[in-house]
Amino acid sequence: MNKELLKQLAPNPGRYPLLPELSPEAELALLCRVLFREGYNDHIAGHITYQQADGTFLVNPWELAWDELTASDILTIDSRGKVVKGDWNVTPAINLHMDIHTVRENVGVIIHNHSHYGSIWAAAHRVPPIYDQTSAQCSSELVLHHEYEGTVNDQDKGRAAIEALGGANWALLANHGVLIVAKDIAQAYLRASTLEWRCHMAWSVEALGTEGTPLDASVAKQTGDMIEGNGFPFYWEAMARRVIRQDSSVLE
């Protein structure tokens, strides 16, 4: 975020730093832990890749649930998806991530999971309406990939999901789950948490048995452009601190 804009929005010193100095491995472990609490919790399903400056990628191991990861569990893989550092194994579906990183050079983080409420809307083949400000934190179009032909570890099926995503930032994969791309960890968290909140809120409104009133499309876009455009300062940091307070072993 622009430092001058941040200074205008938050001129008082507060308690800094907001987070301790984190290794990239700790950042990824924290993201997994935070998102697990917000519905990205389908057993051991799901993977996140985090591109590094040297051309390698960090990824969570296949064998571990997202709520038990620590920094030392995070793997380093090369551009072919082969483990070059770490004691665990990488998911067979890593080809989905490698292909996206190849075609979209500005993408630093990719999340694929079967989030609880996201998967409900994916199963219904419907894009959830935006009913509140938190659901509108990101303004880009939510893509729906209609076809489910098997798990994305099959290269052809993975590439079909990539083609459906196109240049979008997030997608619902029919009868499967969600796919999110971002430039960095903080943006990835903002998009992933907004998507699951939006899906949960829309499901809850429909559960009332009455027709809800979505936000006006122009208001939703204006809200998303402002919030995501500013990077929503302090949002990711606050949720990461919560995990660290409750289990500081995540950083080890």
N, C-alpha and C positions, 0 to 999 in steps of 0.2 A: 504494500500500500504506500502511496505517496506520503513521505514523512511530514511535509508541510500540512497536508490535509489532516493527517492524524493528530498533529499538534493543535489544529483548530478544533477538532472534534473532542479531544481529550487533553486539555491544557494542564491539568493538575498532575503532579508526579506519581501519586498512588504508591503502590508497593512493587517495585521493579527489582529484578526481572520477573516477568509473568511466569516464566518457566525456567528451570535450570538449563544449562547448556546440554543439548541432547545430541547423541550420535544419530545418524540416519536410521540405524537399526532400531534405536529406541523410539524414534518418531513413528516408524511403521508398526512396531509392537503396540504403541499407545493408540494408534488409529484403529487397529484391530480390536483392542479392548474396549475403546469408546463405542465403536459401532456395534459390537456384540450386545452392549447394554441397550442399544436403540433399535434392536430387531434384526440385526444381521447375525442370526444365531441358529442357523440350520445345522446343528451338530458340527461336523468337521468340514462342511461344504464351504466353498468360497476362497478366493485368492485375491491378493493385492500385489501389484508390481509397482516398484518405485525406482525410476531411472536415476542413475548416478552419472557424475561428470565424466568418468572414465569409460563410459559405454556399457558398463555392467548394470544389472538390475537387482534390487533386493526383493525378496518375496517371502511370504509366510510359508512354513512347511505344510505339507499335505497331511501329516499325521495328527496335528494338534488343533484343538478347538481355539477359537479366537480369544476366549476369555482366560486362557492359561499361558499365552505367549509371553516370552521375555525377549529382551534385545538379543541375547546370546543365541536364541533359537532361530533368528532370521537368517535365511540363506542368501548367498550371492550366486546369481546365474549369469551366463553369457547370453549373447544375442540369439543363440539357438535354443535357449532354455535349459542348458546343461548346468548342473550344480558345479561351481568352481570353489565354493567355500561354504562349509557348514556340514553338520552331521545328520541332517534329516533328508527327506526326499521332496521333490517338487511334483505338483499335481500333473497328471497327463493332459489336463486341459490348458496347460500353459501356452500352447500354440495360439490360442485366442489373443492373449496379451501380446505375444511377440509380433503377431501380424499387425495389431493396431499400432504398436510402437513404431513399426516399420513404415506404415503409411501416414502416420500423423506425428511428425517430428516434434510438434509443440506440446505433446502429451507427456507429462512426467509421471503421472499416477493413474493406474487403471484398477477399478474395483469390479469384481463380479461376485455376486452372492445371491442367495435365495432369501432375501429379507422377508419378514413375516407378512406385512401388509402389502409390500410391493408384489409379492408372489400371488396374493389374492387377486389383485387387479390384472396381473399378467395372465392368470388362469381364466379370468373373465374376458380377456381380450379387450379391455377397456382402459382408456386413459383417465385417471381420476380428476375431477374438477378441482379448482383452487378455491377453498372456502375461507382462508384466513391469511394473515400477514406472513406467518411462519411458512406456510405452504407456498408462498409467493417469493421466497427469498432468492430464487434463481429464475430468470425470465426466459431462458431458452426453451425451445419446443421439446416436449417429452415424446420421444419416438416409440411406437409400438411395432415390434417385429412379430408378425402374425403366425409364422410357421414354426412348429416344434417338430423336428425330425430326429431327435436324439441328442445325446450329450455333446458339449462343444469340444471335447477332446478329439472328435473327428474333424480333420482339417476343413473339409468341404462345409460341414455344418457350422463350424466356427466362422468361416469366411462369409457365410450367409448372414450371420448376426452382425458382422462387421459392415457388410454392405448396407444392411438395414440402418445401422447407426449413422453411416455417412459422416457428415461433418458435425453432427449433433453432440451434445455433451452427456446425454443420458438416454437410456432406453429401457423399456419393459420387454422382456423376452417371453413370448407367449408360452404358458404352461411350464415356465422355468424359473425366471427370477429377474434380476436387474443387472444393468451394465452401466458404469459411470466412468468418465474420463475427466482429468483435471491437470492443471499445470504443476501443482504442488500439493503437499499434505493438507494444508489449511483449506484450500479450495476443494479438495476431494472430500474433506469432512463436511464442508458447507453443503455441497451438492448431495452427498449421500444422506445426510441427516434430513435435509429439506425434502428429499424424495420420499423417505419413509414416513415422515411427519404428514406430508400431503396425502399419501395413501391411507394412513391411519385415520386422519381427520375425515376424509371423504367416505371411508367405510363407516365411521361412526355416525356421520350425518345420515347416510342411507339406512343405517340400522334403526334410526328413529321411526322409520316407516312413513316419513313425510318428505316431500321434495325440498331440498335445501336451496339456498340462493347463493350461487358462486359469486366471487368478486368479479366486478366488471373487468373485462379483458385488458382494457387500457390501464386500469389501476394496478392490476396484477403485474403487468409488464413494467410499469413505472417503478413499482416497489422492487421488483427483481433487479432491474437495471441499477437502481440506487444501492441496494444492499450488496449484491454480488459485485457490482462495479467498485465498491469501496473495500471489497474483501472481508466485510464484516469483522472489523478488528476486535480482538479479545475473545471471540466466540470459540474457536478451536482451543485456545490456551486454557480457557475456563474448564472445558470438559476434560482436557488432558490432566489438569491439576487434580480434578476429582478422582481420576484413576490412581494417580500417584499417591494421593492422601490415603486411599484405601488399600493400596498394595504397591509399595515402592519397589518391590522385586521386579516389576515390569522393566525397570531400567537396567537390570543386571545382565 
